[in-house]
Amino acid sequence: MTELKLSETRDLTRIERVGAHSHIRGLGLDSSLQPRDVSEGMVGQINARKSAGIILQMIKDGIIAGRAVLLAGQPGTGKTAIAMGMAKSLGLETPFAMIAGSELFSLEMSKTEALTQAFRKAIGVRIKEETEVIEGEVVEVQIDRPAVSGAAAKTGKLTLKSTEMETVYDLGAKMIEAIGKEKVTSGDVIAIDKASGKITKLGRSFSRSRDFDAMGPQVKFVQCPDGELQKRKEVVHCVTLHEIDVINSSGAMAAMAVIHRVVNPG
């Protein structure tokens, strides 16, 4: 029996506004940068999307990376949709900040500070690090719930396997919550970051591909991981400058609280 011990580090939760453009997944271009009539949530504005695709390719090639692009036009002509399509085409983790002029007047901060914060929300930084990861196919998930309310927190066991081994891990309340949030079931291939406890579903095992008659097109099938369950891997995190500001300010506030307790122990 292996006990899975995880730190209390929490991941930043990115809150996004769901609005009229939440269905957009890209610019809707083919491999030759020609716009499709209806694709990736985009309809119409053929010439504008083609021009945006050329700009997008130049950004990917590093020709105009870091520069600004100004989209002008009448309200409702698709400027925000094209901007979001460009961001989505650059990668799912590419930050996109949307702000309206009316919001600036309702915020309890100066206009300069609000604009600066919006810009920093739109600038992402990729951080590479090596971390301990547990990666395997879920064989079984057992969760023991307390029989009566007010009893001890529920516990459980997670059985993972690779091509060479199979191990049972003891689960605490935090991991059980994460498993329920990600809807992890038997047959899923998952990766667990030991430092943060974050669970990532990599897909469904190929061995389970015939379990159901109907599988949605979004289901991804992957091979069962090879070798040891626990391994060191290089992972890439994408965070915005605003999130880094929040982390730094939280650390500064915690330090100030400690200093206050030392100076005023009563």
BAMARNU-19154 format. One record per residue: x negated, y negated, z of N, C-alpha, C, O, CB in turn; residue in one letter. Coordinates in steps of 0.2 Angstrom, whole numbers, padded with zeros to 4 digits, always signed. Last residue first. Glycine has a CB too. Layout:
! BAMARNU-19154
XYZXYZXYZXYZXYZA;...
***
This chain:
! BAMARNU-19154
+0000-0201+0107+0006-0200+0111+0012-0200+0106+0018-0200+0108+0007-0206+0116G;-0011-0204+0099-0010-0197+0101-0003-0196+0104+0000-0190+0104-0015-0194+0105P;-0015-0214+0089-0010-0214+0093-0008-0207+0095-0002-0205+0093-0004-0218+0090N;-0026-0209+0081-0027-0216+0085-0022-0216+0090-0023-0219+0095-0026-0221+0080V;-0021-0197+0077-0028-0197+0081-0028-0203+0085-0030-0203+0091-0034-0196+0076V;-0010-0201+0070-0009-0196+0076-0015-0196+0080-0015-0196+0086-0007-0189+0074R;-0016-0209+0060-0011-0212+0065-0010-0207+0071-0010-0210+0076-0004-0213+0061H;-0023-0199+0053-0027-0204+0056-0022-0208+0062-0024-0209+0067-0029-0210+0051I;-0012-0191+0048-0017-0188+0052-0021-0194+0056-0022-0193+0062-0022-0184+0049V;-0007-0201+0039-0003-0198+0045-0007-0195+0050-0006-0196+0056+0002-0193+0042A;-0017-0203+0030-0015-0209+0034-0011-0206+0040-0012-0209+0046-0011-0214+0031M;-0017-0191+0024-0023-0193+0028-0021-0198+0032-0023-0199+0038-0028-0195+0023A;-0004-0191+0018-0005-0186+0023-0011-0188+0027-0011-0187+0033-0006-0179+0020A;-0006-0202+0009-0001-0202+0014-0002-0197+0020-0001-0199+0026+0006-0202+0011M;-0016-0196+0001-0017-0202+0005-0013-0203+0010-0015-0205+0016-0018-0208+0000A;-0008-0185-0005-0014-0184-0001-0016-0190+0004-0018-0189+0009-0020-0182-0005G;+0001-0193-0012+0003-0188-0006-0003-0186-0002-0002-0186+0004+0006-0182-0009S;-0007-0199-0021-0004-0203-0016-0001-0199-0010-0001-0201-0004+0002-0207-0019S;-0012-0188-0028-0016-0192-0025-0013-0196-0019-0016-0197-0014-0020-0197-0029N;+0001-0184-0034-0004-0179-0029-0008-0183-0025-0009-0182-0019-0007-0174-0034I;+0004-0195-0041+0009-0193-0036+0005-0188-0031+0005-0189-0025+0015-0189-0039V;-0006-0195-0051-0005-0201-0046-0001-0199-0040-0003-0201-0034-0002-0207-0050D;-0003-0183-0057-0010-0184-0054-0009-0190-0049-0012-0189-0043-0016-0185-0058I;+0008-0187-0063+0009-0182-0058+0002-0182-0054+0002-0180-0048+0009-0175-0062E;+0004-0197-0072+0008-0199-0067+0009-0193-0061+0009-0195-0055+0015-0200-0069H;-0004-0190-0081-0007-0194-0076-0003-0196-0071-0005-0198-0065-0010-0200-0080L;+0003-0173-0081+0002-0180-0084-0002-0184-0079-0003-0182-0073+0010-0183-0084T;-0005-0157-0085-0001-0161-0080-0002-0168-0083-0007-0170-0087-0004-0161-0073V;-0007-0141-0089-0006-0147-0092-0002-0151-0087+0004-0150-0086-0002-0147-0099C;-0019-0128-0087-0013-0132-0084-0012-0139-0087-0018-0142-0089-0013-0133-0076H;-0025-0113-0092-0025-0120-0093-0018-0123-0091-0013-0121-0092-0025-0121-0101V;-0036-0100-0085-0029-0103-0086-0030-0110-0088-0034-0114-0085-0024-0101-0080V;-0045-0086-0086-0046-0094-0087-0039-0096-0089-0036-0094-0094-0051-0096-0092E;-0045-0073-0074-0043-0076-0080-0044-0084-0080-0043-0087-0075-0036-0074-0082K;-0049-0059-0066-0050-0066-0066-0049-0068-0073-0051-0065-0078-0057-0068-0064R;-0037-0047-0060-0042-0049-0064-0043-0056-0064-0038-0060-0062-0041-0046-0071K;-0028-0033-0055-0030-0039-0053-0036-0041-0057-0041-0037-0057-0032-0039-0045Q;-0026-0021-0062-0020-0025-0062-0023-0032-0060-0020-0037-0062-0015-0023-0056L;-0038-0015-0074-0036-0016-0068-0030-0021-0068-0029-0025-0072-0042-0019-0063E;-0032-0009-0091-0037-0010-0085-0034-0011-0079-0029-0009-0077-0042-0015-0087G;-0020-0019-0100-0025-0013-0099-0029-0015-0093-0029-0020-0090-0030-0014-0105D;-0002-0021-0100-0009-0023-0099-0014-0018-0098-0012-0012-0095-0009-0028-0093P;+0009-0015-0113+0007-0015-0105+0000-0017-0105-0004-0014-0108+0009-0008-0103C;+0013-0027-0125+0010-0021-0123+0009-0021-0116+0008-0027-0113+0003-0020-0127Q;+0029-0036-0128+0021-0036-0127+0019-0029-0125+0023-0025-0122+0019-0041-0122V;+0042-0044-0135+0039-0038-0133+0032-0038-0133+0029-0040-0138+0042-0032-0137F;+0054-0057-0132+0047-0055-0134+0044-0049-0131+0044-0048-0125+0042-0061-0133K;+0069-0063-0136+0066-0058-0132+0059-0056-0135+0059-0055-0141+0070-0052-0131V;+0076-0071-0145+0071-0074-0140+0067-0069-0136+0062-0071-0133+0075-0079-0136Q;+0086-0063-0151+0080-0064-0155+0075-0068-0150+0069-0068-0153+0082-0069-0160P;+0092-0051-0139+0092-0057-0142+0086-0059-0146+0081-0056-0144+0093-0063-0137G;+0097-0034-0141+0092-0039-0138+0092-0045-0142+0092-0045-0148+0085-0035-0139M;+0108-0021-0140+0108-0028-0142+0102-0032-0138+0103-0033-0132+0115-0032-0141A;+0105-0009-0135+0107-0009-0142+0106-0016-0144+0104-0018-0150+0114-0007-0143D;+0091-0005-0124+0097-0009-0126+0098-0009-0133+0094-0010-0137+0097-0016-0122F;+0079+0002-0124+0084+0003-0119+0090+0000-0120+0095+0002-0118+0081+0000-0113D;+0069+0001-0133+0075+0005-0136+0080+0005-0130+0085+0009-0131+0073+0011-0138R;+0059-0006-0127+0062-0009-0133+0068-0006-0135+0072-0008-0139+0057-0009-0139S;+0051-0002-0117+0058-0003-0115+0062-0006-0121+0067-0008-0121+0059-0008-0110R;+0038-0001-0121+0041+0005-0119+0049+0004-0118+0052+0009-0118+0038+0008-0113S;+0035-0014-0123+0037-0011-0129+0040-0004-0127+0044-0002-0131+0031-0010-0133F;+0041-0025-0110+0036-0020-0112+0039-0016-0118+0045-0015-0119+0035-0015-0107S;+0044-0042-0113+0047-0036-0111+0042-0030-0114+0039-0031-0119+0054-0034-0114R;+0034-0056-0106+0038-0053-0111+0041-0046-0108+0040-0044-0102+0035-0052-0118G;+0028-0063-0096+0025-0063-0103+0029-0060-0108+0028-0061-0114+0018-0059-0102L;+0033-0074-0084+0035-0068-0088+0032-0068-0095+0033-0073-0099+0043-0068-0089K;+0024-0079-0070+0025-0080-0077+0027-0074-0081+0024-0069-0081+0019-0083-0081T;+0025-0085-0054+0026-0079-0058+0028-0082-0065+0032-0086-0067+0032-0075-0055I;+0014-0092-0042+0018-0093-0048+0018-0087-0052+0013-0084-0053+0015-0099-0052K;+0005-0092-0031+0011-0088-0031+0016-0089-0037+0022-0086-0037+0015-0089-0025G;-0007-0099-0031+0000-0103-0030+0006-0098-0030+0011-0101-0027+0000-0107-0036S;-0016-0089-0031-0017-0095-0028-0011-0099-0026-0010-0101-0021-0022-0099-0031A;-0012-0078-0040-0013-0077-0032-0014-0083-0028-0012-0084-0023-0019-0073-0031K;+0000-0078-0052-0006-0082-0050-0007-0081-0042-0002-0084-0038-0005-0090-0052D;+0005-0065-0060+0006-0068-0054-0001-0072-0052-0006-0069-0052+0008-0063-0048I;+0014-0060-0075+0007-0062-0072+0009-0066-0066+0013-0071-0066+0003-0066-0077A;+0023-0046-0082+0023-0052-0078+0015-0054-0076+0011-0049-0076+0027-0053-0072I;+0034-0038-0091+0027-0039-0090+0026-0046-0088+0028-0051-0091+0023-0037-0097V;+0049-0029-0087+0046-0035-0088+0038-0035-0087+0036-0031-0082+0049-0041-0084D;+0053-0017-0081+0052-0017-0089+0049-0023-0091+0046-0024-0096+0058-0016-0093G;+0065-0023-0070+0061-0017-0072+0060-0018-0079+0064-0018-0083+0064-0011-0070S;+0065-0041-0069+0068-0035-0069+0063-0029-0071+0058-0031-0074+0074-0034-0073T;+0066-0058-0064+0061-0052-0066+0065-0046-0064+0068-0045-0059+0055-0053-0061V;+0071-0071-0063+0075-0065-0066+0071-0059-0068+0072-0057-0073+0080-0068-0071K;+0064-0082-0058+0062-0080-0065+0066-0074-0067+0065-0072-0073+0055-0078-0064E;+0071-0081-0045+0071-0087-0050+0069-0086-0057+0073-0088-0062+0067-0093-0047K;+0067-0069-0040+0074-0070-0042+0075-0076-0046+0079-0076-0051+0078-0072-0035G;+0053-0072-0038+0056-0066-0043+0063-0067-0045+0065-0066-0051+0055-0059-0039I;+0054-0082-0029+0051-0083-0036+0053-0078-0041+0055-0079-0047+0043-0083-0035A;+0059-0075-0018+0063-0081-0021+0060-0082-0028+0064-0084-0033+0062-0088-0017E;+0049-0066-0016+0056-0064-0017+0060-0069-0021+0064-0068-0025+0060-0061-0011I;+0039-0075-0012+0038-0071-0018+0045-0068-0020+0047-0068-0026+0034-0065-0017M;+0044-0080+0000+0042-0084-0005+0042-0081-0012+0045-0083-0017+0036-0088-0004K;+0046-0069+0008+0052-0072+0006+0050-0077+0000+0054-0078-0004+0054-0077+0012A;+0034-0056+0002+0037-0060+0007+0043-0064+0004+0045-0063-0002+0032-0065+0010G;+0031-0039-0002+0033-0046-0004+0036-0049+0002+0039-0047+0006+0039-0045-0010L;+0018-0028-0006+0023-0030-0001+0025-0037-0003+0020-0041-0004+0020-0030+0006D;+0016-0018-0020+0014-0024-0017+0020-0026-0012+0026-0025-0014+0013-0030-0021Y;+0009-0003-0027+0015-0006-0024+0013-0012-0019+0008-0011-0015+0018-0001-0019V;+0002+0001-0043+0001-0001-0036+0008-0004-0034+0011-0007-0037-0005-0007-0036T;-0007+0011-0055+0000+0008-0052-0001+0007-0045-0003+0011-0041+0005+0014-0054E;-0018+0011-0069-0016+0012-0062-0009+0009-0061-0006+0006-0065-0021+0008-0058M;-0020+0010-0083-0024+0014-0079-0022+0015-0072-0025+0020-0069-0031+0011-0079E;-0011+0001-0089-0012+0008-0093-0016+0012-0088-0017+0018-0090-0016+0006-0099T;-0002-0004-0074-0006-0005-0080-0007+0001-0084-0004+0006-0082-0013-0009-0079S;+0012-0008-0064+0007-0004-0067+0004-0007-0073+0006-0011-0076+0011+0003-0069K;+0020-0012-0048+0017-0014-0055+0012-0009-0057+0009-0005-0054+0013-0021-0054L;+0033-0014-0038+0028-0009-0040+0026-0012-0047+0030-0013-0052+0032-0002-0041T;+0036-0023-0023+0036-0024-0030+0030-0019-0033+0025-0019-0031+0033-0031-0032L;+0047-0024-0010+0041-0021-0013+0042-0022-0020+0047-0022-0023+0041-0014-0011K;+0053-0036+0004+0053-0031-0002+0047-0028-0004+0042-0030-0001+0057-0035-0008G;+0063-0044+0015+0057-0042+0013+0058-0038+0007+0064-0036+0005+0053-0038+0019T;+0072-0058+0023+0072-0052+0019+0065-0051+0016+0061-0055+0015+0077-0053+0013K;+0069-0064+0040+0069-0065+0033+0069-0059+0029+0065-0054+0031+0063-0070+0031A;+0079-0057+0053+0073-0059+0050+0074-0060+0043+0078-0057+0040+0068-0054+0052A;+0096-0064+0055+0091-0059+0056+0084-0061+0053+0084-0067+0050+0093-0052+0054A;+0106-0072+0051+0102-0075+0057+0096-0070+0058+0092-0071+0063+0106-0076+0063G;+0118-0060+0047+0115-0067+0046+0111-0068+0052+0113-0067+0058+0121-0071+0045S;+0113-0043+0045+0117-0048+0048+0114-0055+0047+0108-0055+0046+0118-0046+0056V;+0104-0036+0037+0111-0033+0038+0115-0038+0041+0121-0039+0039+0111-0027+0042A;+0093-0043+0025+0095-0042+0032+0102-0040+0033+0106-0043+0029+0094-0048+0037P;+0087-0034+0011+0091-0040+0014+0093-0038+0021+0095-0032+0022+0097-0042+0010R;+0074-0029+0002+0078-0027+0008+0081-0033+0011+0077-0037+0014+0073-0023+0014D;+0071-0025-0014+0072-0031-0009+0077-0028-0004+0082-0026-0005+0075-0037-0013I;+0061-0019-0026+0065-0017-0021+0065-0023-0016+0060-0025-0013+0063-0010-0017Q;+0058-0016-0043+0058-0021-0038+0063-0019-0032+0069-0018-0034+0060-0028-0041V;+0047-0006-0053+0053-0007-0049+0052-0013-0044+0047-0014-0042+0053+0000-0045E;+0038-0009-0063+0041-0003-0063+0047-0003-0059+0052+0000-0061+0036+0003-0060V;+0032-0022-0073+0036-0021-0067+0039-0014-0068+0043-0012-0073+0041-0026-0066V;+0015-0022-0079+0022-0021-0080+0026-0019-0074+0024-0015-0070+0023-0015-0086E;+0004-0036-0074+0006-0029-0075+0013-0028-0077+0017-0033-0078+0005-0025-0069G;-0008-0045-0066-0005-0044-0072-0003-0037-0073-0007-0032-0073-0009-0047-0078E;-0014-0057-0055-0011-0050-0055-0007-0049-0061-0002-0053-0062-0007-0048-0049I;-0028-0067-0055-0021-0066-0058-0020-0058-0057-0024-0054-0059-0021-0068-0065V;-0038-0080-0049-0036-0073-0049-0029-0072-0051-0024-0075-0048-0037-0070-0041E;-0045-0091-0061-0041-0090-0055-0040-0082-0055-0040-0079-0060-0034-0093-0056T;-0053-0105-0068-0053-0098-0067-0049-0096-0061-0050-0099-0056-0060-0095-0067E;-0046-0119-0078-0049-0116-0071-0049-0108-0072-0044-0106-0075-0046-0119-0065E;-0043-0134-0086-0045-0127-0086-0048-0125-0080-0052-0128-0077-0050-0126-0092K;-0031-0145-0089-0036-0143-0084-0037-0136-0085-0032-0132-0084-0033-0145-0077I;-0026-0158-0099-0027-0151-0099-0032-0149-0094-0038-0152-0095-0028-0148-0106R;-0015-0171-0097-0022-0169-0096-0022-0162-0096-0018-0159-0092-0025-0173-0090V;-0004-0183-0106-0006-0177-0102-0013-0175-0102-0017-0178-0106-0002-0171-0106G;+0006-0197-0105-0001-0195-0106-0003-0189-0102-0003-0189-0096-0006-0201-0104I;+0018-0201-0100+0018-0199-0107+0010-0197-0109+0009-0195-0115+0020-0204-0112A;+0016-0206-0088+0020-0200-0088+0020-0197-0095+0021-0191-0096+0028-0202-0087K;+0010-0218-0091+0006-0213-0088+0010-0206-0088+0007-0201-0087+0004-0215-0081R;+0020-0226-0096+0015-0224-0101+0011-0218-0098+0009-0213-0101+0010-0230-0102F;+0028-0227-0085+0031-0223-0090+0025-0221-0095+0026-0216-0098+0036-0228-0094A;+0020-0234-0076+0022-0228-0074+0024-0224-0080+0023-0218-0081+0027-0228-0069Q;+0019-0246-0084+0013-0242-0083+0015-0235-0081+0011-0231-0083+0009-0246-0077T;+0033-0250-0083+0030-0248-0089+0024-0244-0089+0023-0240-0092+0029-0255-0093L;+0033-0252-0069+0038-0247-0072+0035-0245-0079+0035-0239-0080+0045-0250-0073A;+0024-0263-0067+0023-0256-0064+0027-0251-0067+0025-0245-0068+0024-0257-0056E;+0030-0273-0074+0024-0270-0076+0022-0263-0073+0020-0259-0077+0018-0275-0074T;+0042-0275-0067+0043-0272-0074+0036-0269-0076+0036-0264-0080+0045-0278-0079K;+0042-0269-0050+0041-0274-0055+0041-0271-0062+0040-0265-0063+0034-0277-0054S;+0056-0260-0044+0049-0261-0044+0048-0266-0050+0052-0268-0054+0045-0254-0046M;+0069-0253-0044+0066-0257-0038+0059-0258-0038+0056-0256-0033+0069-0254-0031E;+0077-0254-0059+0072-0251-0055+0070-0256-0050+0070-0262-0051+0066-0248-0059L;+0085-0260-0068+0089-0257-0062+0084-0254-0058+0086-0252-0052+0094-0252-0065S;+0078-0265-0078+0081-0270-0074+0084-0267-0068+0086-0271-0063+0086-0274-0078F;+0074-0253-0085+0069-0258-0081+0072-0263-0077+0069-0264-0072+0065-0261-0087L;+0085-0248-0091+0083-0245-0085+0078-0249-0081+0077-0249-0075+0079-0238-0086E;+0087-0256-0102+0091-0257-0097+0089-0254-0090+0091-0256-0085+0098-0254-0099S;+0077-0250-0111+0076-0257-0108+0080-0258-0102+0078-0262-0098+0077-0262-0114G;+0074-0233-0107+0078-0238-0110+0076-0245-0107+0075-0245-0101+0085-0236-0110A;+0062-0220-0110+0064-0225-0105+0068-0230-0110+0066-0232-0115+0058-0228-0102I;+0054-0204-0109+0060-0208-0113+0062-0213-0108+0064-0212-0102+0065-0204-0115M;+0040-0195-0112+0043-0200-0108+0048-0204-0112+0046-0207-0116+0038-0204-0104A;+0033-0180-0114+0037-0185-0118+0041-0189-0113+0045-0186-0109+0042-0181-0123F;+0018-0170-0115+0023-0174-0111+0027-0179-0116+0024-0181-0121+0019-0177-0106P;+0017-0154-0121+0015-0161-0123+0020-0165-0119+0026-0164-0120+0016-0162-0131T;+0020-0140-0120+0018-0144-0114+0016-0151-0115+0014-0155-0111+0012-0141-0111E;+0023-0136-0133+0028-0136-0128+0026-0140-0122+0031-0143-0118+0030-0129-0126L;+0015-0146-0146+0015-0141-0141+0020-0142-0136+0023-0147-0134+0008-0141-0137G;+0018-0154-0156+0011-0154-0154+0010-0149-0148+0004-0147-0147+0009-0161-0151L;+0031-0153-0158+0027-0150-0163+0020-0149-0161+0016-0145-0163+0027-0153-0170S;+0036-0161-0148+0037-0154-0148+0033-0150-0152+0030-0145-0151+0044-0152-0149K;+0032-0174-0153+0029-0171-0147+0030-0164-0146+0025-0160-0144+0033-0175-0141A;+0040-0174-0165+0033-0175-0165+0029-0172-0159+0025-0168-0159+0030-0182-0166M;+0053-0174-0159+0051-0169-0163+0043-0169-0164+0040-0163-0165+0054-0170-0170G;+0052-0187-0152+0053-0180-0148+0051-0174-0153+0047-0170-0150+0060-0179-0145M;+0052-0195-0164+0047-0195-0159+0047-0189-0154+0041-0186-0153+0048-0202-0154A;+0064-0192-0169+0058-0190-0173+0052-0190-0168+0048-0186-0169+0057-0195-0179I;+0073-0196-0159+0073-0189-0162+0067-0187-0165+0064-0182-0164+0079-0187-0166A;+0071-0210-0159+0069-0206-0153+0069-0198-0155+0064-0195-0153+0074-0207-0148T;+0076-0213-0172+0069-0214-0170+0067-0210-0164+0061-0207-0164+0068-0222-0168K;+0088-0211-0178+0084-0205-0177+0077-0207-0175+0073-0202-0175+0084-0201-0183G;+0098-0221-0179+0095-0219-0185+0090-0213-0184+0087-0211-0189+0091-0225-0189T;+0103-0228-0168+0106-0222-0170+0103-0219-0177+0106-0215-0180+0113-0223-0171G;+0099-0245-0172+0101-0240-0167+0104-0234-0170+0108-0235-0175+0105-0243-0162P;+0087-0247-0186+0093-0249-0182+0095-0243-0177+0092-0238-0178+0099-0249-0187Q;+0069-0247-0183+0075-0246-0187+0081-0247-0183+0080-0249-0177+0075-0239-0189G;+0052-0241-0181+0057-0246-0181+0063-0244-0185+0062-0241-0190+0053-0253-0184A;+0039-0234-0172+0045-0232-0177+0050-0238-0176+0052-0239-0170+0048-0225-0174L;+0022-0234-0171+0028-0238-0170+0033-0236-0175+0032-0236-0181+0026-0246-0171L;+0009-0225-0163+0014-0226-0169+0020-0229-0167+0023-0228-0162+0015-0218-0172V;-0008-0227-0157+0000-0227-0156+0003-0228-0163+0000-0230-0168+0001-0234-0152A;-0021-0214-0155-0018-0221-0157-0011-0221-0156-0008-0216-0154-0019-0221-0165R;-0025-0202-0151-0026-0207-0146-0023-0214-0149-0023-0219-0145-0033-0208-0144G;-0030-0197-0167-0029-0195-0160-0030-0201-0155-0035-0204-0156-0033-0189-0158A;-0032-0198-0180-0029-0204-0177-0027-0202-0170-0023-0205-0167-0023-0207-0181I;-0039-0186-0183-0041-0192-0187-0038-0199-0183-0042-0204-0183-0038-0192-0194I;-0037-0174-0178-0041-0178-0174-0043-0185-0177-0047-0189-0175-0048-0175-0172G;-0028-0165-0183-0035-0165-0186-0040-0170-0183-0046-0170-0184-0035-0167-0194D;-0017-0169-0177-0020-0162-0175-0027-0162-0178-0031-0158-0175-0015-0157-0179K;-0015-0181-0183-0016-0181-0175-0020-0174-0174-0024-0174-0170-0010-0182-0171I;-0012-0178-0196-0018-0182-0194-0020-0182-0187-0026-0182-0185-0017-0189-0197M;+0000-0171-0194-0006-0167-0196-0012-0171-0195-0018-0168-0193-0005-0166-0203Q;+0008-0182-0190+0007-0176-0185+0001-0172-0187-0003-0170-0183+0013-0172-0185L;+0008-0190-0201+0005-0192-0195+0003-0187-0191-0002-0187-0188+0010-0198-0192I;+0015-0180-0209+0009-0182-0211+0005-0185-0205-0001-0183-0204+0009-0187-0217I;+0027-0180-0202+0024-0174-0202+0016-0175-0205+0012-0172-0202+0027-0169-0207G;+0032-0193-0204+0030-0191-0197+0026-0185-0197+0021-0184-0193+0036-0190-0193A;+0035-0192-0217+0030-0196-0215+0027-0195-0208+0021-0195-0207+0033-0204-0216S;+0046-0182-0216+0040-0181-0220+0034-0185-0218+0028-0183-0218+0041-0181-0228K;+0055-0190-0209+0052-0184-0206+0046-0182-0210+0041-0179-0207+0057-0178-0206R;+0058-0200-0218+0055-0202-0212+0052-0196-0208+0046-0196-0206+0060-0205-0207A;+0064-0192-0228+0058-0196-0230+0054-0198-0223+0048-0198-0223+0059-0203-0233N;+0075-0187-0222+0070-0183-0225+0064-0186-0226+0058-0184-0224+0073-0181-0232I;+0086-0189-0213+0080-0193-0212+0074-0189-0215+0069-0188-0212+0078-0195-0205Q;+0094-0173-0209+0093-0179-0212+0087-0182-0211+0082-0179-0209+0099-0184-0209G;+0092-0165-0193+0096-0165-0199+0095-0172-0202+0095-0177-0198+0103-0164-0197V;+0084-0154-0181+0084-0160-0185+0088-0159-0192+0088-0154-0195+0076-0161-0187M;+0083-0141-0175+0088-0147-0172+0088-0153-0176+0091-0158-0174+0086-0148-0165G;+0076-0134-0183+0073-0136-0177+0077-0141-0174+0074-0146-0170+0066-0138-0178E;+0084-0139-0198+0079-0135-0195+0077-0138-0188+0076-0144-0188+0073-0134-0200S;+0091-0142-0213+0093-0142-0206+0088-0137-0203+0087-0131-0205+0100-0139-0205V;+0082-0145-0224+0088-0149-0223+0091-0148-0216+0092-0154-0213+0094-0146-0228D;+0064-0147-0221+0070-0143-0222+0076-0147-0221+0076-0152-0217+0070-0136-0218R;+0051-0157-0227+0057-0156-0223+0062-0151-0225+0064-0152-0231+0060-0163-0221P;+0035-0151-0230+0041-0153-0233+0047-0152-0228+0048-0146-0225+0042-0149-0240Q;+0023-0146-0226+0025-0152-0223+0031-0155-0227+0032-0161-0226+0019-0157-0223L;+0021-0133-0229+0018-0138-0234+0020-0145-0232+0020-0150-0236+0020-0137-0241S;+0028-0125-0220+0020-0125-0220+0017-0130-0224+0011-0132-0223+0018-0118-0222S;+0042-0136-0216+0039-0130-0218+0031-0130-0218+0028-0136-0216+0041-0128-0225D;+0049-0145-0202+0045-0145-0208+0043-0138-0210+0042-0134-0205+0039-0150-0208L;+0056-0149-0190+0059-0146-0195+0056-0146-0202+0059-0146-0207+0066-0149-0196G;+0050-0155-0180+0052-0160-0185+0055-0156-0191+0058-0159-0195+0046-0163-0188L;+0056-0148-0164+0051-0150-0169+0054-0154-0174+0059-0157-0174+0048-0143-0172G;+0067-0146-0157+0062-0141-0155+0056-0143-0160+0050-0140-0159+0064-0134-0156R;+0081-0153-0149+0076-0154-0154+0070-0150-0152+0068-0150-0146+0074-0161-0155I;+0091-0154-0139+0091-0148-0143+0085-0148-0148+0084-0143-0152+0097-0147-0147H;+0090-0166-0132+0088-0160-0129+0087-0154-0133+0084-0149-0131+0091-0158-0123S;+0095-0178-0136+0090-0175-0140+0087-0169-0137+0082-0166-0139+0085-0180-0141H;+0105-0182-0128+0107-0181-0134+0102-0177-0139+0103-0175-0144+0109-0187-0138A;+0099-0174-0113+0103-0179-0116+0104-0177-0123+0104-0171-0125+0100-0186-0116G;+0092-0172-0098+0095-0168-0103+0100-0173-0106+0105-0175-0103+0099-0162-0100V;+0076-0177-0091+0083-0179-0092+0086-0175-0098+0083-0175-0104+0084-0186-0094R;+0067-0166-0081+0068-0169-0087+0075-0171-0088+0079-0167-0086+0065-0165-0093E;+0055-0163-0069+0062-0165-0070+0063-0169-0077+0060-0174-0077+0065-0169-0064I;+0043-0152-0065+0044-0157-0070+0052-0158-0071+0055-0153-0073+0040-0156-0076R;+0036-0148-0050+0042-0147-0054+0043-0153-0059+0044-0158-0056+0048-0145-0050T;+0020-0142-0046+0024-0148-0047+0030-0146-0052+0029-0142-0057+0020-0153-0051L;+0019-0128-0035+0018-0131-0041+0023-0137-0042+0028-0138-0039+0020-0126-0047D;+0012-0127-0019+0018-0127-0023+0016-0131-0030+0012-0135-0030+0023-0131-0019R;+0003-0116-0008+0003-0121-0013+0009-0121-0018+0011-0116-0020-0004-0120-0018T;+0002-0107+0002+0008-0111+0002+0008-0116-0004+0012-0121-0003+0009-0113+0008E;-0005-0091-0005-0005-0098-0001+0001-0101-0002+0006-0099-0006-0011-0102-0004S;-0001-0074-0002-0001-0080-0007-0002-0086-0002+0001-0086+0003+0005-0080-0011L;-0005-0057-0002-0005-0063+0002-0006-0069-0003-0010-0069-0007-0011-0063+0007K;+0001-0042-0004+0000-0048-0008+0001-0054-0004+0006-0056-0002+0005-0048-0014L;-0005-0027+0001-0002-0033+0003-0004-0039-0001-0009-0040-0002-0003-0034+0011E;-0003-0011-0005-0007-0017-0005-0003-0023-0003+0003-0023-0006-0010-0018-0012T;-0004+0006+0000+0000+0000+0000-0004-0006+0000-0009-0007+0004+0005+0000+0006M;
***
